[in-house]
Amino acid sequence: MDSLRICNWDRMAMIWFYLHCVTAIVIVIADARGTLEPTINKWEKKLGIPVPEEVDVEAIIREQ
């Protein structure tokens, strides 16, 4: 019985390991494509977390 429990623990550990690896790869690819920040901002708005609006400093300088 003990060897069965160890085997199941090893399986769960590997599932968590690969889940974290896949998540990290998805985050890196989304960041490289430039889609990570907009996606996170939309997700935060859906959750009701206040997201500061982006200010275009160059446009403000041009207006003055």
Secondary structure by P-SEA (a helix, b strand, c coil): caaaaaaaaaaaaaaaaaaaaaaaaaaaaaaaacaaaaaaaaaaaaacccccccccaaaaaaac
